Amino acid sequence: MTDWPALARALHVAAVVHWIGGLMFVTSVVLPSLGNLAPKQRAAGFAEIERRFARQARISVAIAGATGFYLLHAFGLWSALADPHMWRLAAMLALWIVFAIMLFVAEPLFLHDLFDRYAATDPVAAHALLLRMHRMLTIIAIIVIIGTVAGAHGLDF
């Protein structure tokens, strides 16, 4: 008999590893490397890389969301979202919501155009903003991951 929650958890972890690992790669390798290009080339370089990864990230974020909601249901954890000792569940959900909105709503509807216009007028500031935002999201993601894994292994803080 198939252990559906175990399979969902494995898919969930794989999706999060791809999604957040990609975020960390973009933040720590791609964006700093683009800083070595001429300012007017940075936005185009980022767009080329980001558009390829965004497709993959959308799949990973969708899988993480579907499996996460399934796990909340399968383990009856909906009420735990309001428990302060289970802050990591709410933090995972909040992080997922931010990325889902960014990847599925904001980027396709207006964020790409907004960033392209900003980069055309001030490419150095646009690159700096992009790097700051990615660093902030990466730090938040690391905190959520550490809290989640520690909590899953009995550490309550």
C-alpha positions in Angstrom: 0.0 0.0 0.0 1.3 3.5 -0.9 2.2 5.8 1.9 0.8 9.0 0.3 1.9 11.4 3.1 5.5 10.0 2.8 5.4 10.4 -0.9 4.0 14.0 -0.6 6.6 14.9 1.9 9.4 13.6 -0.4 8.0 15.6 -3.3 7.6 18.6 -1.1 11.2 18.6 0.1 12.5 18.0 -3.5 10.4 21.0 -4.8 11.6 23.3 -2.0 15.2 22.2 -2.5 14.9 23.1 -6.2 13.0 26.4 -5.6 15.1 27.8 -2.7 18.3 26.3 -4.0 17.7 28.2 -7.2 17.0 31.3 -5.3 20.2 31.0 -3.4 22.2 30.3 -6.6 20.7 33.4 -8.3 21.4 35.5 -5.2 24.9 34.3 -4.4 26.3 33.6 -7.9 24.2 35.0 -10.8 23.4 38.5 -9.6 26.9 39.2 -8.2 28.4 37.9 -11.5 26.1 40.2 -13.5 27.5 43.1 -11.5 30.8 42.6 -13.5 29.0 43.4 -16.8 28.5 46.8 -18.2 25.5 48.4 -16.4 23.2 48.4 -19.5 23.9 44.6 -20.0 22.9 43.6 -16.5 19.2 43.7 -16.9 19.3 41.8 -20.2 21.6 39.2 -18.7 19.3 38.8 -15.7 16.2 38.6 -17.9 17.7 35.8 -19.9 18.6 33.7 -16.9 15.5 34.6 -14.8 13.0 33.7 -17.6 14.5 30.2 -17.8 14.6 29.6 -14.1 11.2 31.2 -13.5 9.5 28.5 -15.6 11.2 25.8 -13.4 10.5 27.8 -10.2 6.8 28.0 -11.1 6.7 24.2 -11.3 8.5 23.7 -8.0 6.4 26.3 -6.2 3.2 24.7 -7.5 4.4 21.3 -6.4 5.5 22.7 -3.0 2.1 24.3 -2.6 0.0 21.3 -3.7 2.0 18.9 -1.4 2.1 21.4 1.4 -1.7 21.8 1.4 -2.1 18.0 1.1 0.2 17.5 4.1 -1.7 20.1 6.2 -4.9 18.2 5.4 -3.5 14.6 5.8 -2.0 15.4 9.2 -4.9 17.6 10.4 -2.6 20.6 10.9 -4.8 23.4 9.7 -5.4 24.5 13.3 -1.7 24.4 14.0 -1.2 27.4 11.8 -2.5 29.5 14.7 -0.3 27.9 17.3 2.7 30.1 18.2 4.8 27.0 18.8 4.2 25.9 15.2 5.2 29.3 13.8 7.2 27.4 11.1 4.0 26.2 9.4 2.7 29.8 9.1 6.1 30.9 8.0 6.3 28.2 5.3 2.8 29.2 4.1 3.7 32.9 4.1 6.9 32.3 2.2 5.1 30.2 -0.3 2.3 32.9 -0.8 5.0 35.6 -1.4 6.6 33.5 -4.1 3.4 32.3 -5.6 2.2 35.9 -6.0 5.5 36.9 -7.4 5.9 34.1 -9.9 2.2 33.6 -11.0 0.8 37.2 -10.7 3.3 40.1 -10.2 6.0 39.1 -12.7 3.7 38.2 -15.6 1.3 41.1 -15.1 3.5 44.1 -14.2 6.8 43.4 -12.5 8.8 42.6 -15.6 7.7 45.7 -17.4 8.3 47.8 -14.2 11.8 46.5 -13.7 12.7 46.8 -17.4 11.7 50.5 -17.4 13.6 51.1 -14.1 16.7 49.3 -15.5 16.5 51.4 -18.7 16.7 54.6 -16.7 19.1 53.5 -13.9 20.7 50.1 -14.5 23.1 50.3 -11.6 20.3 51.1 -9.1 18.0 48.5 -10.6 20.7 45.8 -10.3 21.4 46.9 -6.7 17.6 46.7 -5.9 17.3 43.3 -7.4 20.3 42.0 -5.4 18.9 43.5 -2.1 15.5 41.9 -2.7 16.9 38.5 -3.5 19.2 38.7 -0.5 16.3 39.5 1.7 14.2 36.7 0.4 17.1 34.3 0.7 17.7 35.2 4.4 14.0 34.8 5.1 14.0 31.4 3.3 17.0 30.2 5.3 15.4 31.2 8.6 12.2 29.3 7.6 14.1 26.3 6.5 16.2 26.2 9.7 13.2 26.7 11.9 11.2 24.0 10.0 13.9 21.3 10.1 14.7 22.1 13.8 11.0 21.9 14.7 10.6 18.7 12.8 13.3 17.2 14.9 11.9 18.4 18.2 13.6 21.7 18.8 10.9 24.2 19.8 11.8 27.9 19.8 
